[in-house]
Amino acid sequence: MSLQMLPEGQETPDVQVSWEDQTRINTFSKLNTRLTNLEEEYQKTKDEMEYLEDVSTEIELIDEDELVQYKVGDTFYWIKQSEVVERLEKDTENASASLSELDEKVGTIKDEMNDLKASLYAKFGNAINLER
C-alpha cells in the first residue's frame, strides 16, 4: 500500500534531488522564514507610526507651555508640549525610515524567492509546493 498526497490518478514524477537542489530548497525555506519575520516587523512599525501620528494630532491641541507625560523606554517623564511635538516628529521620521528600509528588504527577498521558485518549479513541477 502506498500513501499519496496527489489527486487520484496523478502519479509522482520520479525526479532525483541533487545537492544543489536541496540547497536551493533550504535557501527558499530560510528566505520564507525571514520574509515572514520582516512582514511582522513591518506591520508592527506601521502600527507604531500610525499611533505616533495620532498622538501628534492630539498633542497639538494642548498649550505649548503645558507639561505632558512622555514615555522614554519604560519610564514616563514630564516634558513641555513643544518638546514632545519635536520628539514625536523625530520618532515618526525614524519609523518612516525604518518602514522604507523594511520595504526594500522585503522586495529583495521576494525577488530572490521568485528566482528560486522558477528554477525549482522548472525541475520538479507539481512535485514541490513552494506557495505560502
Sequence and secondary structure as in RCSB ss.txt:
>XXXX:A:sequence
MSLQMLPEGQETPDVQVSWEDQTRINTFSKLNTRLTNLEEEYQKTKDEMEYLEDVSTEIELIDEDELVQYKVGDT
FYWIKQSEVVERLEKDTENASASLSELDEKVGTIKDEMNDLKASLYAKFGNAINLER
>XXXX:A:secstr
     S TT         HHHHHHHHHHHHHHHHHHHHHHHHHHHHHHHHHHHHHHHHHTTS TTSEEEEEETTE
EEEEEHHHHHHHHHHHHHHHHHHHHHHHHHHHHHHHHHHHHHHHHHHHHGGG     
